[in-house]
Amino acid sequence: MNGLEHILVGLALLAALAIGLLAHDWRDEFRERMMGRSVHDSLHDWWMRHRH
């Protein structure tokens, strides 16, 4: 059972690293998208753009 525990811990660490890398990529993309946005848009302007 000791070997199985080491394998499970290794898989958990790999999953945590993968999640960390994906979250980092997502944050960079989100930051770039937000920097391109106009910060001074009013709520009315937002509503007019997003209503269907």
PDB file of N, CA, C, O and CB in Angstrom:
ATOM      1  N   MET A   1       0.824  -1.197   0.000  1.00  0.00           N
ATOM      2  CA  MET A   1       0.000   0.000   0.000  1.00  0.00           C
ATOM      3  C   MET A   1       0.869   1.264   0.000  1.00  0.00           C
ATOM      4  O   MET A   1       0.429   2.326  -0.440  1.00  0.00           O
ATOM      5  CB  MET A   1      -0.938  -0.003   1.213  1.00  0.00           C
ATOM      6  N   ASN A   2       2.089   1.143   0.490  1.00  0.00           N
ATOM      7  CA  ASN A   2       2.975   2.291   0.563  1.00  0.00           C
ATOM      8  C   ASN A   2       3.294   2.841  -0.829  1.00  0.00           C
ATOM      9  O   ASN A   2       3.345   4.058  -1.009  1.00  0.00           O
ATOM     10  CB  ASN A   2       4.261   1.914   1.287  1.00  0.00           C
ATOM     11  N   GLY A   3       3.505   1.973  -1.803  1.00  0.00           N
ATOM     12  CA  GLY A   3       3.790   2.414  -3.168  1.00  0.00           C
ATOM     13  C   GLY A   3       2.602   3.126  -3.787  1.00  0.00           C
ATOM     14  O   GLY A   3       2.770   4.115  -4.501  1.00  0.00           O
ATOM     15  N   LEU A   4       1.399   2.627  -3.518  1.00  0.00           N
ATOM     16  CA  LEU A   4       0.187   3.246  -4.053  1.00  0.00           C
ATOM     17  C   LEU A   4      -0.005   4.655  -3.488  1.00  0.00           C
ATOM     18  O   LEU A   4      -0.436   5.564  -4.197  1.00  0.00           O
ATOM     19  CB  LEU A   4      -1.042   2.378  -3.736  1.00  0.00           C
ATOM     20  N   GLU A   5       0.316   4.823  -2.223  1.00  0.00           N
ATOM     21  CA  GLU A   5       0.197   6.153  -1.609  1.00  0.00           C
ATOM     22  C   GLU A   5       1.133   7.152  -2.279  1.00  0.00           C
ATOM     23  O   GLU A   5       0.754   8.302  -2.504  1.00  0.00           O
ATOM     24  CB  GLU A   5       0.500   6.078  -0.102  1.00  0.00           C
ATOM     25  N   HIS A   6       2.343   6.727  -2.596  1.00  0.00           N
ATOM     26  CA  HIS A   6       3.296   7.614  -3.264  1.00  0.00           C
ATOM     27  C   HIS A   6       2.807   7.986  -4.661  1.00  0.00           C
ATOM     28  O   HIS A   6       2.962   9.128  -5.094  1.00  0.00           O
ATOM     29  CB  HIS A   6       4.680   6.950  -3.348  1.00  0.00           C
ATOM     30  N   ILE A   7       2.222   7.031  -5.356  1.00  0.00           N
ATOM     31  CA  ILE A   7       1.689   7.310  -6.694  1.00  0.00           C
ATOM     32  C   ILE A   7       0.549   8.322  -6.606  1.00  0.00           C
ATOM     33  O   ILE A   7       0.482   9.253  -7.409  1.00  0.00           O
ATOM     34  CB  ILE A   7       1.199   6.006  -7.373  1.00  0.00           C
ATOM     35  N   LEU A   8      -0.344   8.145  -5.637  1.00  0.00           N
ATOM     36  CA  LEU A   8      -1.469   9.066  -5.488  1.00  0.00           C
ATOM     37  C   LEU A   8      -1.000  10.471  -5.116  1.00  0.00           C
ATOM     38  O   LEU A   8      -1.542  11.461  -5.608  1.00  0.00           O
ATOM     39  CB  LEU A   8      -2.439   8.544  -4.430  1.00  0.00           C
ATOM     40  N   VAL A   9      -0.007  10.555  -4.260  1.00  0.00           N
ATOM     41  CA  VAL A   9       0.536  11.865  -3.887  1.00  0.00           C
ATOM     42  C   VAL A   9       1.181  12.526  -5.104  1.00  0.00           C
ATOM     43  O   VAL A   9       1.022  13.728  -5.314  1.00  0.00           O
ATOM     44  CB  VAL A   9       1.568  11.727  -2.733  1.00  0.00           C
ATOM     45  N   GLY A  10       1.899  11.756  -5.895  1.00  0.00           N
ATOM     46  CA  GLY A  10       2.513  12.297  -7.107  1.00  0.00           C
ATOM     47  C   GLY A  10       1.478  12.804  -8.093  1.00  0.00           C
ATOM     48  O   GLY A  10       1.649  13.871  -8.681  1.00  0.00           O
ATOM     49  N   LEU A  11       0.405  12.046  -8.278  1.00  0.00           N
ATOM     50  CA  LEU A  11      -0.663  12.485  -9.179  1.00  0.00           C
ATOM     51  C   LEU A  11      -1.334  13.757  -8.661  1.00  0.00           C
ATOM     52  O   LEU A  11      -1.668  14.649  -9.442  1.00  0.00           O
ATOM     53  CB  LEU A  11      -1.708  11.372  -9.351  1.00  0.00           C
ATOM     54  N   ALA A  12      -1.528  13.838  -7.358  1.00  0.00           N
ATOM     55  CA  ALA A  12      -2.135  15.039  -6.780  1.00  0.00           C
ATOM     56  C   ALA A  12      -1.237  16.257  -6.989  1.00  0.00           C
ATOM     57  O   ALA A  12      -1.725  17.347  -7.285  1.00  0.00           O
ATOM     58  CB  ALA A  12      -2.409  14.833  -5.278  1.00  0.00           C
ATOM     59  N   LEU A  13       0.066  16.073  -6.836  1.00  0.00           N
ATOM     60  CA  LEU A  13       0.995  17.182  -7.063  1.00  0.00           C
ATOM     61  C   LEU A  13       1.001  17.621  -8.526  1.00  0.00           C
ATOM     62  O   LEU A  13       1.037  18.817  -8.817  1.00  0.00           O
ATOM     63  CB  LEU A  13       2.407  16.785  -6.634  1.00  0.00           C
ATOM     64  N   LEU A  14       0.967  16.660  -9.443  1.00  0.00           N
ATOM     65  CA  LEU A  14       0.914  17.005 -10.867  1.00  0.00           C
ATOM     66  C   LEU A  14      -0.368  17.759 -11.203  1.00  0.00           C
ATOM     67  O   LEU A  14      -0.344  18.723 -11.968  1.00  0.00           O
ATOM     68  CB  LEU A  14       1.019  15.740 -11.728  1.00  0.00           C
ATOM     69  N   ALA A  15      -1.482  17.321 -10.634  1.00  0.00           N
ATOM     70  CA  ALA A  15      -2.753  18.007 -10.874  1.00  0.00           C
ATOM     71  C   ALA A  15      -2.709  19.431 -10.324  1.00  0.00           C
ATOM     72  O   ALA A  15      -3.203  20.358 -10.965  1.00  0.00           O
ATOM     73  CB  ALA A  15      -3.917  17.225 -10.235  1.00  0.00           C
ATOM     74  N   ALA A  16      -2.125  19.608  -9.147  1.00  0.00           N
ATOM     75  CA  ALA A  16      -2.028  20.947  -8.557  1.00  0.00           C
ATOM     76  C   ALA A  16      -1.150  21.856  -9.417  1.00  0.00           C
ATOM     77  O   ALA A  16      -1.473  23.029  -9.601  1.00  0.00           O
ATOM     78  CB  ALA A  16      -1.463  20.865  -7.124  1.00  0.00           C
ATOM     79  N   LEU A  17      -0.054  21.331  -9.940  1.00  0.00           N
ATOM     80  CA  LEU A  17       0.808  22.128 -10.812  1.00  0.00           C
ATOM     81  C   LEU A  17       0.086  22.515 -12.100  1.00  0.00           C
ATOM     82  O   LEU A  17       0.188  23.654 -12.555  1.00  0.00           O
ATOM     83  CB  LEU A  17       2.089  21.358 -11.141  1.00  0.00           C
ATOM     84  N   ALA A  18      -0.643  21.568 -12.684  1.00  0.00           N
ATOM     85  CA  ALA A  18      -1.385  21.856 -13.916  1.00  0.00           C
ATOM     86  C   ALA A  18      -2.434  22.936 -13.673  1.00  0.00           C
ATOM     87  O   ALA A  18      -2.590  23.845 -14.487  1.00  0.00           O
ATOM     88  CB  ALA A  18      -2.055  20.577 -14.456  1.00  0.00           C
ATOM     89  N   ILE A  19      -3.148  22.839 -12.563  1.00  0.00           N
ATOM     90  CA  ILE A  19      -4.156  23.850 -12.241  1.00  0.00           C
ATOM     91  C   ILE A  19      -3.488  25.207 -12.029  1.00  0.00           C
ATOM     92  O   ILE A  19      -3.999  26.230 -12.485  1.00  0.00           O
ATOM     93  CB  ILE A  19      -4.960  23.439 -10.982  1.00  0.00           C
ATOM     94  N   GLY A  20      -2.372  25.218 -11.352  1.00  0.00           N
ATOM     95  CA  GLY A  20      -1.647  26.470 -11.127  1.00  0.00           C
ATOM     96  C   GLY A  20      -1.187  27.114 -12.422  1.00  0.00           C
ATOM     97  O   GLY A  20      -1.281  28.332 -12.574  1.00  0.00           O
ATOM     98  N   LEU A  21      -0.694  26.318 -13.351  1.00  0.00           N
ATOM     99  CA  LEU A  21      -0.250  26.864 -14.633  1.00  0.00           C
ATOM    100  C   LEU A  21      -1.419  27.383 -15.450  1.00  0.00           C
ATOM    101  O   LEU A  21      -1.322  28.442 -16.070  1.00  0.00           O
ATOM    102  CB  LEU A  21       0.505  25.808 -15.426  1.00  0.00           C
ATOM    103  N   LEU A  22      -2.523  26.649 -15.456  1.00  0.00           N
ATOM    104  CA  LEU A  22      -3.696  27.092 -16.207  1.00  0.00           C
ATOM    105  C   LEU A  22      -4.276  28.365 -15.606  1.00  0.00           C
ATOM    106  O   LEU A  22      -4.690  29.263 -16.339  1.00  0.00           O
ATOM    107  CB  LEU A  22      -4.761  25.990 -16.238  1.00  0.00           C
ATOM    108  N   ALA A  23      -4.310  28.451 -14.292  1.00  0.00           N
ATOM    109  CA  ALA A  23      -4.842  29.652 -13.643  1.00  0.00           C
ATOM    110  C   ALA A  23      -3.957  30.852 -13.956  1.00  0.00           C
ATOM    111  O   ALA A  23      -4.465  31.957 -14.142  1.00  0.00           O
ATOM    112  CB  ALA A  23      -4.949  29.447 -12.113  1.00  0.00           C
ATOM    113  N   HIS A  24      -2.652  30.655 -14.017  1.00  0.00           N
ATOM    114  CA  HIS A  24      -1.740  31.754 -14.334  1.00  0.00           C
ATOM    115  C   HIS A  24      -1.992  32.253 -15.757  1.00  0.00           C
ATOM    116  O   HIS A  24      -2.039  33.463 -15.980  1.00  0.00           O
ATOM    117  CB  HIS A  24      -0.268  31.305 -14.172  1.00  0.00           C
ATOM    118  N   ASP A  25      -2.152  31.352 -16.717  1.00  0.00           N
ATOM    119  CA  ASP A  25      -2.434  31.744 -18.096  1.00  0.00           C
ATOM    120  C   ASP A  25      -3.745  32.502 -18.176  1.00  0.00           C
ATOM    121  O   ASP A  25      -3.848  33.496 -18.894  1.00  0.00           O
ATOM    122  CB  ASP A  25      -2.477  30.516 -19.010  1.00  0.00           C
ATOM    123  N   TRP A  26      -4.760  32.033 -17.435  1.00  0.00           N
ATOM    124  CA  TRP A  26      -6.064  32.678 -17.474  1.00  0.00           C
ATOM    125  C   TRP A  26      -5.979  34.094 -16.914  1.00  0.00           C
ATOM    126  O   TRP A  26      -6.597  35.015 -17.449  1.00  0.00           O
ATOM    127  CB  TRP A  26      -7.093  31.855 -16.690  1.00  0.00           C
ATOM    128  N   ARG A  27      -5.210  34.268 -15.834  1.00  0.00           N
ATOM    129  CA  ARG A  27      -5.085  35.604 -15.233  1.00  0.00           C
ATOM    130  C   ARG A  27      -4.417  36.573 -16.191  1.00  0.00           C
ATOM    131  O   ARG A  27      -4.831  37.729 -16.284  1.00  0.00           O
ATOM    132  CB  ARG A  27      -4.290  35.535 -13.924  1.00  0.00           C
ATOM    133  N   ASP A  28      -3.386  36.125 -16.908  1.00  0.00           N
ATOM    134  CA  ASP A  28      -2.710  37.001 -17.866  1.00  0.00           C
ATOM    135  C   ASP A  28      -3.659  37.414 -18.980  1.00  0.00           C
ATOM    136  O   ASP A  28      -3.699  38.580 -19.371  1.00  0.00           O
ATOM    137  CB  ASP A  28      -1.475  36.307 -18.455  1.00  0.00           C
ATOM    138  N   GLU A  29      -4.421  36.452 -19.490  1.00  0.00           N
ATOM    139  CA  GLU A  29      -5.371  36.750 -20.558  1.00  0.00           C
ATOM    140  C   GLU A  29      -6.445  37.717 -20.060  1.00  0.00           C
ATOM    141  O   GLU A  29      -6.819  38.653 -20.766  1.00  0.00           O
ATOM    142  CB  GLU A  29      -6.017  35.452 -21.085  1.00  0.00           C
ATOM    143  N   PHE A  30      -6.933  37.489 -18.857  1.00  0.00           N
ATOM    144  CA  PHE A  30      -7.959  38.355 -18.279  1.00  0.00           C
ATOM    145  C   PHE A  30      -7.418  39.769 -18.085  1.00  0.00           C
ATOM    146  O   PHE A  30      -8.113  40.746 -18.365  1.00  0.00           O
ATOM    147  CB  PHE A  30      -8.456  37.784 -16.937  1.00  0.00           C
ATOM    148  N   ARG A  31      -6.183  39.878 -17.609  1.00  0.00           N
ATOM    149  CA  ARG A  31      -5.572  41.190 -17.382  1.00  0.00           C
ATOM    150  C   ARG A  31      -5.422  41.944 -18.699  1.00  0.00           C
ATOM    151  O   ARG A  31      -5.708  43.140 -18.761  1.00  0.00           O
ATOM    152  CB  ARG A  31      -4.199  41.040 -16.694  1.00  0.00           C
ATOM    153  N   GLU A  32      -4.976  41.258 -19.754  1.00  0.00           N
ATOM    154  CA  GLU A  32      -4.819  41.909 -21.054  1.00  0.00           C
ATOM    155  C   GLU A  32      -6.165  42.380 -21.591  1.00  0.00           C
ATOM    156  O   GLU A  32      -6.269  43.470 -22.154  1.00  0.00           O
ATOM    157  CB  GLU A  32      -4.156  40.956 -22.055  1.00  0.00           C
ATOM    158  N   ARG A  33      -7.177  41.566 -21.417  1.00  0.00           N
ATOM    159  CA  ARG A  33      -8.504  41.928 -21.898  1.00  0.00           C
ATOM    160  C   ARG A  33      -9.055  43.138 -21.135  1.00  0.00           C
ATOM    161  O   ARG A  33      -9.682  44.019 -21.723  1.00  0.00           O
ATOM    162  CB  ARG A  33      -9.459  40.736 -21.763  1.00  0.00           C
ATOM    163  N   MET A  34      -8.815  43.168 -19.827  1.00  0.00           N
ATOM    164  CA  MET A  34      -9.322  44.276 -19.025  1.00  0.00           C
ATOM    165  C   MET A  34      -8.545  45.564 -19.295  1.00  0.00           C
ATOM    166  O   MET A  34      -9.113  46.653 -19.210  1.00  0.00           O
ATOM    167  CB  MET A  34      -9.253  43.925 -17.542  1.00  0.00           C
ATOM    168  N   MET A  35      -7.266  45.455 -19.617  1.00  0.00           N
ATOM    169  CA  MET A  35      -6.483  46.650 -19.910  1.00  0.00           C
ATOM    170  C   MET A  35      -6.935  47.283 -21.226  1.00  0.00           C
ATOM    171  O   MET A  35      -6.823  48.496 -21.401  1.00  0.00           O
ATOM    172  CB  MET A  35      -4.986  46.308 -19.968  1.00  0.00           C
ATOM    173  N   GLY A  36      -7.440  46.476 -22.140  1.00  0.00           N
ATOM    174  CA  GLY A  36      -7.919  46.996 -23.413  1.00  0.00           C
ATOM    175  C   GLY A  36      -9.291  47.641 -23.318  1.00  0.00           C
ATOM    176  O   GLY A  36      -9.703  48.368 -24.223  1.00  0.00           O
ATOM    177  N   ARG A  37      -9.992  47.382 -22.239  1.00  0.00           N
ATOM    178  CA  ARG A  37     -11.331  47.939 -22.048  1.00  0.00           C
ATOM    179  C   ARG A  37     -11.264  49.380 -21.601  1.00  0.00           C
ATOM    180  O   ARG A  37     -10.309  49.805 -20.951  1.00  0.00           O
ATOM    181  CB  ARG A  37     -12.113  47.121 -21.035  1.00  0.00           C
ATOM    182  N   SER A  38     -12.278  50.111 -21.956  1.00  0.00           N
ATOM    183  CA  SER A  38     -12.395  51.472 -21.455  1.00  0.00           C
ATOM    184  C   SER A  38     -12.957  51.417 -20.042  1.00  0.00           C
ATOM    185  O   SER A  38     -14.010  50.823 -19.808  1.00  0.00           O
ATOM    186  CB  SER A  38     -13.294  52.342 -22.383  1.00  0.00           C
ATOM    187  N   VAL A  39     -12.264  52.026 -19.120  1.00  0.00           N
ATOM    188  CA  VAL A  39     -12.659  51.964 -17.716  1.00  0.00           C
ATOM    189  C   VAL A  39     -13.821  52.913 -17.438  1.00  0.00           C
ATOM    190  O   VAL A  39     -14.561  52.719 -16.473  1.00  0.00           O
ATOM    191  CB  VAL A  39     -11.468  52.303 -16.809  1.00  0.00           C
ATOM    192  N   HIS A  40     -13.986  53.923 -18.264  1.00  0.00           N
ATOM    193  CA  HIS A  40     -14.934  54.986 -17.966  1.00  0.00           C
ATOM    194  C   HIS A  40     -16.319  54.755 -18.562  1.00  0.00           C
ATOM    195  O   HIS A  40     -17.124  55.684 -18.623  1.00  0.00           O
ATOM    196  CB  HIS A  40     -14.395  56.286 -18.460  1.00  0.00           C
ATOM    197  N   ASP A  41     -16.602  53.553 -18.993  1.00  0.00           N
ATOM    198  CA  ASP A  41     -17.934  53.268 -19.522  1.00  0.00           C
ATOM    199  C   ASP A  41     -18.967  53.375 -18.415  1.00  0.00           C
ATOM    200  O   ASP A  41     -18.736  52.938 -17.288  1.00  0.00           O
ATOM    201  CB  ASP A  41     -17.981  51.869 -20.166  1.00  0.00           C
ATOM    202  N   SER A  42     -20.098  53.955 -18.746  1.00  0.00           N
ATOM    203  CA  SER A  42     -21.170  54.047 -17.763  1.00  0.00           C
ATOM    204  C   SER A  42     -21.985  52.761 -17.788  1.00  0.00           C
ATOM    205  O   SER A  42     -21.875  51.959 -18.715  1.00  0.00           O
ATOM    206  CB  SER A  42     -22.074  55.276 -18.038  1.00  0.00           C
ATOM    207  N   LEU A  43     -22.790  52.579 -16.774  1.00  0.00           N
ATOM    208  CA  LEU A  43     -23.664  51.412 -16.717  1.00  0.00           C
ATOM    209  C   LEU A  43     -24.632  51.417 -17.888  1.00  0.00           C
ATOM    210  O   LEU A  43     -24.957  50.360 -18.429  1.00  0.00           O
ATOM    211  CB  LEU A  43     -24.433  51.375 -15.389  1.00  0.00           C
ATOM    212  N   HIS A  44     -25.092  52.587 -18.282  1.00  0.00           N
ATOM    213  CA  HIS A  44     -26.008  52.683 -19.421  1.00  0.00           C
ATOM    214  C   HIS A  44     -25.328  52.210 -20.704  1.00  0.00           C
ATOM    215  O   HIS A  44     -25.936  51.485 -21.491  1.00  0.00           O
ATOM    216  CB  HIS A  44     -26.510  54.131 -19.588  1.00  0.00           C
ATOM    217  N   ASP A  45     -24.085  52.608 -20.922  1.00  0.00           N
ATOM    218  CA  ASP A  45     -23.354  52.155 -22.109  1.00  0.00           C
ATOM    219  C   ASP A  45     -23.183  50.645 -22.103  1.00  0.00           C
ATOM    220  O   ASP A  45     -23.335  49.998 -23.139  1.00  0.00           O
ATOM    221  CB  ASP A  45     -21.987  52.834 -22.189  1.00  0.00           C
ATOM    222  N   TRP A  46     -22.868  50.081 -20.946  1.00  0.00           N
ATOM    223  CA  TRP A  46     -22.711  48.634 -20.835  1.00  0.00           C
ATOM    224  C   TRP A  46     -24.024  47.939 -21.164  1.00  0.00           C
ATOM    225  O   TRP A  46     -24.043  46.950 -21.897  1.00  0.00           O
ATOM    226  CB  TRP A  46     -22.233  48.244 -19.423  1.00  0.00           C
ATOM    227  N   TRP A  47     -25.118  48.454 -20.621  1.00  0.00           N
ATOM    228  CA  TRP A  47     -26.432  47.847 -20.844  1.00  0.00           C
ATOM    229  C   TRP A  47     -26.801  47.897 -22.323  1.00  0.00           C
ATOM    230  O   TRP A  47     -27.334  46.926 -22.860  1.00  0.00           O
ATOM    231  CB  TRP A  47     -27.509  48.561 -20.002  1.00  0.00           C
ATOM    232  N   MET A  48     -26.526  49.001 -22.977  1.00  0.00           N
ATOM    233  CA  MET A  48     -26.865  49.135 -24.392  1.00  0.00           C
ATOM    234  C   MET A  48     -26.038  48.178 -25.253  1.00  0.00           C
ATOM    235  O   MET A  48     -26.522  47.702 -26.280  1.00  0.00           O
ATOM    236  CB  MET A  48     -26.649  50.580 -24.856  1.00  0.00           C
ATOM    237  N   ARG A  49     -24.810  47.893 -24.853  1.00  0.00           N
ATOM    238  CA  ARG A  49     -23.983  46.951 -25.611  1.00  0.00           C
ATOM    239  C   ARG A  49     -24.410  45.511 -25.405  1.00  0.00           C
ATOM    240  O   ARG A  49     -24.308  44.706 -26.331  1.00  0.00           O
ATOM    241  CB  ARG A  49     -22.532  47.105 -25.225  1.00  0.00           C
ATOM    242  N   HIS A  50     -24.892  45.157 -24.198  1.00  0.00           N
ATOM    243  CA  HIS A  50     -25.113  43.759 -23.858  1.00  0.00           C
ATOM    244  C   HIS A  50     -26.562  43.309 -23.903  1.00  0.00           C
ATOM    245  O   HIS A  50     -26.831  42.115 -23.776  1.00  0.00           O
ATOM    246  CB  HIS A  50     -24.581  43.500 -22.518  1.00  0.00           C
ATOM    247  N   ARG A  51     -27.488  44.209 -24.077  1.00  0.00           N
ATOM    248  CA  ARG A  51     -28.884  43.754 -24.116  1.00  0.00           C
ATOM    249  C   ARG A  51     -29.156  43.093 -25.459  1.00  0.00           C
ATOM    250  O   ARG A  51     -28.492  43.379 -26.456  1.00  0.00           O
ATOM    251  CB  ARG A  51     -29.871  44.940 -23.879  1.00  0.00           C
ATOM    252  N   HIS A  52     -30.132  42.213 -25.469  1.00  0.00           N
ATOM    253  CA  HIS A  52     -30.424  41.473 -26.708  1.00  0.00           C
ATOM    254  C   HIS A  52     -31.806  41.812 -27.191  1.00  0.00           C
ATOM    255  O   HIS A  52     -32.244  41.295 -28.219  1.00  0.00           O
ATOM    256  CB  HIS A  52     -30.295  39.954 -26.497  1.00  0.00           C
TER     257      HIS A  52
END
